């Protein structure tokens, strides 16, 4: 789909009830050709008028009846007979002094209803109204989705995974949290978990604490008085086979 067709669809989508009289788009170049192209693709529809008429076998059979004048009026007979002279004819060529456009249209409609003639249609030349079809609305939605995905592909910056801290960085975090929280070198372990999980898993942080303890950088004591903490906070401690969980971190 070229940019002109897309622009036509978008402007139509923005119109009231997704429909408009083409005459209002006076500055839109090539609007009639674009409208017809989109109509062929089923993306828009528009008001139509009869382009050509031709007689059917039923109409030809009626003309051959001796009682034809009893079935249709004299003017209808003349119109049908004139149509029969051509393989197809435009309605304008049926007009004459005795037949005005409105009467001609009425006769053509009557003949169509009775199956005496068949017609082809075209986009109405004057006062043509055009509107989006369901297929056209779906097309607009697809275009919208495409541009949203395209925009997101440029605006979304992949998040870099957080680097896992070293043991020394963990030690510095313990010191920093103790100072910020005023825990007097007796830092409850859940504060450290909140700061470092993630990027560390619970097991990884436990192992890091054991390593720091093994290097004599810190000491870890158990929780004796549980009333001051919630069950969730107590569960952050490191379970021990005997006694309470390791809960407080003391920097040496």
C-alpha positions as CSV (number, residue, x, y, z in Angstrom):
1,X,0.0,0.0,0.0
2,X,1.5,3.4,-1.0
3,X,1.6,6.4,1.2
4,X,-1.3,8.2,-0.6
5,X,-3.7,5.2,0.0
6,X,-2.6,5.0,3.7
7,X,-3.1,8.7,4.1
8,X,-6.6,8.4,2.6
9,X,-7.5,5.6,5.0
10,X,-6.1,7.5,8.1
11,X,-8.0,10.6,7.2
12,X,-11.2,8.6,6.7
13,X,-10.6,6.9,10.0
14,X,-10.4,10.3,11.8
15,X,-13.7,11.5,10.1
16,X,-17.0,11.4,12.0
17,X,-18.3,7.8,12.0
18,X,-15.4,7.0,9.6
19,X,-17.3,8.4,6.6
20,X,-17.1,11.6,4.6
21,X,-18.4,13.3,1.4
22,X,-15.4,13.4,-1.0
23,X,-16.2,16.9,-2.0
24,X,-15.0,18.1,1.4
25,X,-11.5,16.9,0.6
26,X,-11.0,19.5,-2.1
27,X,-7.2,19.7,-1.7
28,X,-6.6,15.9,-1.6
29,X,-4.9,15.1,-5.0
30,X,-6.1,11.9,-6.8
31,X,-8.8,11.2,-4.2
32,X,-11.2,9.7,-6.7
33,X,-8.7,7.2,-8.1
34,X,-7.4,6.3,-4.7
35,X,-11.0,5.8,-3.5
36,X,-11.7,3.4,-6.4
37,X,-8.5,1.5,-5.8
38,X,-9.3,1.0,-2.1
39,X,-12.9,0.1,-3.0
40,X,-11.6,-2.7,-5.3
41,X,-9.6,-4.0,-2.3
42,X,-12.7,-3.9,-0.1
43,X,-11.1,-1.4,2.3
44,X,-13.7,1.3,1.6
45,X,-17.2,1.5,0.1
46,X,-19.0,4.4,-1.4
47,X,-22.3,5.6,-2.8
48,X,-22.8,4.3,-6.4
49,X,-24.8,5.1,-9.5
50,X,-25.7,3.1,-12.5
51,X,-23.0,3.0,-15.1
52,X,-24.6,0.9,-17.9
53,X,-27.8,-1.1,-18.5
54,X,-28.5,-4.0,-20.9
55,X,-31.5,-6.0,-21.7
56,X,-32.0,-9.5,-20.2
57,X,-33.6,-12.5,-21.9
58,X,-36.7,-11.8,-19.9
59,X,-36.8,-8.2,-21.2
60,X,-36.2,-9.4,-24.8
61,X,-39.0,-11.9,-24.4
62,X,-41.4,-9.2,-23.2
63,X,-40.7,-7.1,-26.3
64,X,-41.7,-10.0,-28.5
65,X,-45.1,-10.4,-26.9
66,X,-48.1,-9.2,-28.7
67,X,-49.6,-8.0,-25.4
68,X,-46.5,-6.0,-24.4
69,X,-48.5,-2.7,-24.4
70,X,-50.8,-4.2,-21.8
71,X,-47.9,-5.0,-19.5
72,X,-45.9,-1.8,-19.6
73,X,-46.6,1.8,-20.5
74,X,-45.8,3.3,-23.8
75,X,-42.8,5.3,-22.5
76,X,-41.5,2.2,-20.7
77,X,-41.8,0.2,-24.0
78,X,-39.8,2.9,-25.8
79,X,-37.0,2.8,-23.2
80,X,-36.8,-1.0,-23.1
81,X,-36.8,-1.1,-26.9
82,X,-33.9,1.4,-27.1
83,X,-32.0,-0.6,-24.5
84,X,-32.4,-3.7,-26.6
85,X,-30.7,-2.0,-29.6
86,X,-27.4,-2.0,-27.8
87,X,-25.2,-4.5,-26.1
88,X,-25.1,-2.0,-23.2
89,X,-26.0,1.7,-22.9
90,X,-25.5,4.5,-20.3
91,X,-28.6,5.9,-18.7
92,X,-27.8,9.4,-20.0
93,X,-28.2,8.2,-23.6
94,X,-31.8,7.2,-22.8
95,X,-32.8,10.7,-22.0
96,X,-34.8,12.9,-24.4
97,X,-37.4,15.6,-24.6
98,X,-40.1,13.2,-23.3
99,X,-38.0,11.5,-20.7
100,X,-36.3,13.4,-17.9
101,X,-33.5,12.0,-15.6
102,X,-35.8,11.4,-12.6
103,X,-38.3,9.5,-14.7
104,X,-35.6,7.5,-16.5
105,X,-34.1,6.5,-13.1
106,X,-37.6,5.3,-11.9
107,X,-38.1,3.3,-15.1
108,X,-34.6,1.7,-14.8
109,X,-35.3,0.8,-11.1
110,X,-38.6,-0.8,-12.1
111,X,-37.0,-2.8,-14.9
112,X,-34.3,-4.0,-12.5
113,X,-36.9,-5.2,-10.0
114,X,-38.7,-7.1,-12.7
115,X,-35.5,-8.7,-14.1
116,X,-36.0,-7.0,-17.5
117,X,-32.5,-5.4,-17.5
118,X,-29.2,-5.8,-15.7
119,X,-26.9,-3.0,-14.7
120,X,-23.3,-2.2,-13.8
121,X,-22.5,0.4,-11.2
122,X,-19.7,2.9,-10.6
123,X,-18.7,5.4,-7.9
124,X,-21.2,8.2,-7.8
125,X,-19.8,11.3,-9.6
126,X,-21.6,14.0,-7.5
127,X,-22.2,14.0,-3.7
128,X,-20.3,10.8,-3.3
129,X,-20.0,9.6,0.2
130,X,-17.2,7.2,1.2
131,X,-16.8,5.1,4.4
132,X,-14.5,2.5,5.9
133,X,-15.5,-1.1,5.7
134,X,-14.9,-3.6,8.5
135,X,-11.9,-4.8,6.5
136,X,-10.6,-1.2,6.3
137,X,-10.9,-0.8,10.1
138,X,-9.0,-4.0,10.6
139,X,-6.3,-2.7,8.2
140,X,-6.0,0.5,10.2
141,X,-5.6,-1.5,13.4
142,X,-2.8,-3.6,11.8
143,X,-1.0,-0.5,10.7
144,X,-1.3,0.9,14.3
145,X,0.0,-2.3,15.8
146,X,2.9,-2.3,13.4
147,X,4.0,1.3,14.3
148,X,3.6,0.6,18.0
149,X,5.9,-2.5,17.7
150,X,8.3,-0.5,15.6
151,X,8.4,2.3,18.1
152,X,8.8,-0.1,21.0
153,X,11.7,-1.8,19.3
154,X,13.6,1.5,19.4
155,X,12.5,2.8,22.7
156,X,13.0,-0.3,24.8
157,X,16.6,-0.6,26.0
158,X,17.4,-4.1,27.2
159,X,18.1,-4.1,30.9
160,X,21.6,-5.1,31.8
161,X,21.6,-7.8,34.5
162,X,23.0,-6.6,37.7
163,X,26.5,-7.7,38.4
164,X,26.8,-9.9,41.5
165,X,28.8,-8.1,44.2
166,X,32.1,-9.4,45.5
167,X,32.6,-10.4,49.1
168,X,34.4,-7.1,49.7
169,X,31.4,-5.2,48.3
170,X,29.0,-7.2,50.5
171,X,31.1,-6.2,53.5
172,X,30.9,-2.6,52.5
173,X,27.2,-2.9,52.1
174,X,26.9,-4.3,55.7
175,X,28.9,-1.4,57.0
176,X,26.8,1.1,55.0
177,X,23.4,-0.4,56.1
178,X,24.5,-0.4,59.7
179,X,25.4,3.3,59.6
180,X,22.2,4.3,57.7
181,X,19.9,2.2,59.9
182,X,21.7,2.9,63.2
183,X,21.8,-0.7,64.2
184,X,25.0,-0.2,66.3
185,X,27.0,-3.0,64.5
186,X,24.2,-5.4,65.1
187,X,22.6,-5.6,61.6
188,X,19.6,-7.9,61.2
189,X,20.1,-10.0,58.2
190,X,16.8,-9.2,56.5
191,X,18.2,-5.7,55.7
192,X,21.1,-7.2,53.8
193,X,18.8,-9.6,51.9
194,X,16.6,-6.6,50.8
195,X,19.6,-4.9,49.4
196,X,21.3,-7.8,47.7
197,X,18.5,-10.3,46.7
198,X,18.6,-9.9,43.7
199,X,21.1,-10.0,42.1
200,X,22.2,-12.7,44.6
201,X,20.0,-15.7,45.5
202,X,19.4,-16.5,49.1
203,X,21.8,-19.4,49.0
204,X,24.5,-17.3,47.3
205,X,24.2,-14.6,50.0
206,X,24.4,-17.3,52.8
207,X,27.6,-18.6,51.3
208,X,29.1,-15.1,51.1
209,X,28.3,-14.5,54.7
210,X,30.0,-17.8,55.7
211,X,33.1,-16.8,53.6
212,X,33.3,-13.4,55.3
213,X,32.9,-15.1,58.7
214,X,35.7,-17.6,57.8
215,X,38.0,-14.7,56.9
216,X,37.2,-13.1,60.3
217,X,35.7,-10.1,58.6
218,X,32.3,-10.5,60.4
219,X,30.6,-12.5,63.1
220,X,27.1,-13.8,63.0
221,X,24.9,-14.3,66.0
222,X,21.7,-16.1,66.6
223,X,18.3,-14.5,67.4
224,X,17.4,-15.1,71.0
225,X,14.4,-12.7,71.5
226,X,11.9,-13.2,68.7
227,X,9.2,-10.8,69.9
228,X,10.8,-7.7,68.3
229,X,10.6,-9.2,64.8
230,X,7.9,-10.5,62.4
231,X,7.7,-14.1,61.3
232,X,8.8,-13.0,57.8
233,X,11.8,-11.2,59.2
234,X,12.8,-14.1,61.3
235,X,12.5,-16.4,58.3
236,X,15.3,-14.5,56.6
237,X,17.8,-15.9,59.2
238,X,20.2,-18.7,58.3
239,X,18.8,-21.9,59.9
240,X,21.0,-23.9,62.2
241,X,20.8,-27.6,63.2
242,X,20.7,-26.5,66.8
243,X,19.4,-23.3,68.3
244,X,17.9,-20.3,66.5
245,X,18.8,-19.0,63.1
246,X,21.9,-16.8,62.5
247,X,20.3,-13.4,62.4
248,X,22.6,-10.5,63.4
249,X,25.8,-9.5,61.5
250,X,28.6,-7.9,63.4
251,X,31.6,-6.4,61.6
252,X,35.0,-7.1,63.2
